[in-house]
Amino acid sequence: SCTFCSNFPETIDHIYFECTVTKKIWSEVMNKYCRRRPLNVNVAEWERIYSETGKKQERKRIFGVALKCFVAEVWRERNNRVFDSSKAKSEEVLKTCVMHEINSLVKMIFAFDPGITVASLC
């Protein structure tokens, strides 16, 4: 069963698009970094959001960073839970890790322009 919600069989689709735990984290990531709540959590929604971010390349980069960090941190946590149960994080800690990773990468990407902030991009 799913290592996050324990309610359904664990599949890639379930982990990233159906699980109540990861959907909640993704929704909070989108609200914080792109100031929007996703209508659905699926590949089509990710593509829609990416295409609607406008002509500002910086917005697309922020969304790309957020998506990559979310996918990587969720998968890393999934593997920790499967292969080393002592390292399992709570939902809140996992969300904090995702947010921290995004913040770190955004700061690194836009370090050359101190006038750019996450808020100004989204």
HELIX and SHEET records of a PDB file:
HELIX    1   1 ILE A   12  ASP A   13  1                                   2    
HELIX    2   2 HIS A   14  GLU A   18  3                                   5    
HELIX    3   3 THR A   20  CYS A   34  1                                  15    
HELIX    4   4 VAL A   43  SER A   51  1                                   9    
HELIX    5   5 GLN A   57  PHE A   83  1                                  27    
HELIX    6   6 SER A   85  LYS A   87  5                                   3    
HELIX    7   7 GLU A   91  ILE A  109  1                                  19    
HELIX    8   8 VAL A  118  LEU A  121  1                                   4    
END                                                                             
